[in-house]
Amino acid sequence: MPTTIGFALCGSFCTFEQALDSAKMLISEGFKLIPVFSDAAYKTDTRFGTAKYWVDAFESLTGSKCIHNLVGAEPIGPKALFDLMLIAPCTGNTLAKLAYGMVDTSVTMGAKSHLRGGRPLLLAPSTNDALSGAAKNIGALLNYRNIYFVPMRQDDPAAKPRSMVADFSCIPEAVRHALDGKQLQPIYL
C-alpha cells in the first residue's frame, strides 16, 4: 500500500507551478496524493492561471478529486485518510490560523483533523511577511508536535526583504524526514 499524502494548496498562486512539479516528483517516487484546496485556491482566477486550470491539473495528475470544503475536510482525521499532510504553498494567513487553532477553511480543518491522529503535517511557507508579522507564527509552529517545515529561504532579499518561500525541490526529502518524525535541516537555506 503506497504512502498517502494530502497535498494542500493555499492562495500563494505564484508558487502553484512549483507545487505541481513537487506533486509530480512525489508521484514518481511512489506516493499517492489527494489534493486539498483552500477556498481561495479553489475559486480564484489569477495571472498565474484560472482556478479550474489548477484544480483540473491536480485532479488529473493525482487521479483523485480534490477536497475543497469543510465538510469534505473534516473526515480526514477520523478516517485516517493521509499518512502525511503537506501544505504547499502555506500562506502567512494559514500559518497564523494553524498557530492560533483557527479552523475555517478546508486546509485548516484538514490539518487540525489530521493532527488529531498524531500524524505529521509538513508546511512549505510562501509569504511576504515571514520575517515580520508571520515570524511569531512560524516560531510557534516549530514548537508543535508533529509539525515540520520544508526548508525555506528569502524570496527576493532586495525587493522583498521580509519574504520567504520554501524550496519546493526539497519537498520529497522533507516528506521522508517528516514521516520518520524528523525535521529536515537546515530549515533556513
C-alpha positions in Angstrom: 0.0 0.0 0.0 1.6 3.3 -1.0 2.0 6.1 1.5 -0.8 8.6 1.0 -0.2 12.4 1.2 -2.8 15.0 1.4 -1.4 17.7 -0.8 -3.0 21.0 0.2 -2.7 24.3 -1.7 -3.4 27.8 -0.3 -3.5 31.1 -2.1 0.1 31.8 -2.9 -0.6 31.5 -6.6 2.8 32.4 -7.8 4.1 29.0 -6.4 1.4 26.7 -7.9 3.7 25.7 -10.8 6.4 24.7 -8.3 3.8 22.8 -6.2 2.6 20.9 -9.3 6.2 20.0 -10.1 6.7 18.8 -6.5 3.5 16.7 -6.8 4.9 15.1 -9.9 8.2 14.3 -8.1 6.3 12.7 -5.2 4.1 10.6 -7.5 7.3 9.4 -9.4 8.6 8.2 -6.0 5.5 6.1 -5.4 3.5 8.3 -3.1 -0.3 8.5 -3.6 -1.6 12.1 -3.5 -5.0 13.5 -2.7 -5.4 17.3 -3.4 -6.9 19.6 -0.8 -7.6 23.2 -2.0 -8.4 26.2 0.2 -11.4 28.2 -0.9 -9.1 30.9 -2.4 -7.1 28.3 -4.3 -10.3 26.5 -5.5 -12.2 29.6 -6.7 -9.7 32.4 -7.6 -8.5 33.1 -11.1 -5.2 35.0 -11.2 -2.5 35.9 -13.7 -0.9 32.6 -12.8 -3.9 30.6 -14.1 -7.6 30.0 -13.6 -8.8 28.1 -10.6 -10.3 25.5 -12.9 -6.9 25.0 -14.6 -5.2 24.3 -11.3 -8.0 22.0 -9.9 -8.0 20.1 -13.2 -4.2 19.8 -13.2 -4.0 18.4 -9.7 -7.0 16.1 -10.1 -5.7 14.8 -13.5 -2.2 14.2 -12.1 -3.3 12.5 -8.9 -6.4 10.7 -10.1 -8.3 12.0 -7.1 -11.0 14.6 -6.7 -9.9 17.5 -4.6 -11.2 18.2 -1.2 -12.3 21.8 -1.1 -14.7 22.5 1.7 -15.1 22.0 5.4 -17.5 19.0 5.1 -15.0 17.2 2.8 -12.0 18.0 5.1 -13.5 17.1 8.5 -13.3 13.3 8.0 -9.5 13.4 7.1 -8.5 12.7 10.7 -11.2 10.2 11.8 -10.8 8.2 8.7 -7.0 8.5 8.7 -7.0 9.4 5.1 -3.4 10.5 4.9 -0.1 9.3 6.3 1.2 12.8 6.0 -0.5 16.1 5.1 1.6 18.7 3.2 0.5 22.3 2.7 2.5 23.7 -0.3 2.2 26.6 -0.5 1.3 27.5 3.0 0.5 31.2 3.2 1.1 33.6 6.1 -2.7 33.6 6.7 -2.7 29.8 7.0 0.4 29.8 9.2 -1.5 32.2 11.6 -4.6 30.2 11.6 -2.7 27.0 12.4 -0.7 28.7 15.2 -3.8 30.1 16.8 -6.0 27.0 16.2 -8.4 28.7 13.8 -10.4 26.3 11.6 -12.4 28.0 8.9 -11.0 26.6 5.6 -10.8 23.2 4.1 -7.0 23.3 4.6 -7.0 24.3 8.3 -9.9 21.9 9.0 -7.9 19.1 7.2 -4.7 20.0 9.1 -6.5 20.0 12.5 -8.3 16.8 11.8 -5.1 15.1 10.5 -3.1 16.2 13.5 -5.7 14.6 15.9 -4.4 11.3 14.7 -0.8 12.2 15.6 0.4 12.0 12.0 2.9 14.5 10.5 1.9 17.9 9.0 4.5 19.4 6.7 4.4 23.1 5.8 6.0 24.8 2.8 5.7 28.5 3.6 5.3 31.1 0.9 4.7 34.5 2.5 5.8 38.1 2.0 5.8 38.7 5.8 7.7 35.6 7.1 10.4 37.8 8.6 7.9 40.2 10.1 4.3 39.5 11.0 4.4 35.8 10.3 7.7 35.2 12.1 6.0 34.6 15.5 3.6 32.1 14.0 6.5 30.2 12.3 8.3 30.2 15.7 5.2 28.9 17.5 4.6 26.1 14.9 8.2 25.0 15.1 7.5 24.0 18.7 4.3 22.0 18.0 4.5 18.2 18.0 4.1 16.6 14.5 4.5 19.8 12.6 7.5 20.1 10.3 8.8 22.6 7.7 10.2 22.3 4.2 13.5 24.3 4.2 12.9 27.9 3.2 14.9 30.9 2.1 14.5 34.6 1.4 12.5 35.1 -1.7 14.0 38.3 -3.0 16.1 40.0 -0.3 16.5 43.3 -2.2 12.9 43.9 -3.3 11.1 41.9 -0.6 13.4 41.8 2.5 10.8 40.1 4.7 9.6 37.5 2.2 10.3 33.8 2.5 9.5 30.8 0.3 10.0 27.1 0.8 12.5 25.3 -1.5 9.9 23.2 -3.3 12.7 20.9 -4.6 13.3 19.8 -1.0 9.7 18.5 -0.6 10.3 14.8 -1.3 13.2 14.7 1.2 11.3 16.8 3.7 8.4 14.3 3.4 10.6 11.3 4.1 12.1 13.1 7.1 8.7 14.1 8.5 7.4 10.5 8.0 10.3 9.5 10.2 9.5 12.2 12.8 12.4 14.4 11.9 12.8 18.0 10.7 14.9 18.3 7.6 17.9 20.5 8.2 18.9 23.2 7.7 15.4 24.7 8.0 16.6 28.1 6.6 18.7 28.0 3.5 
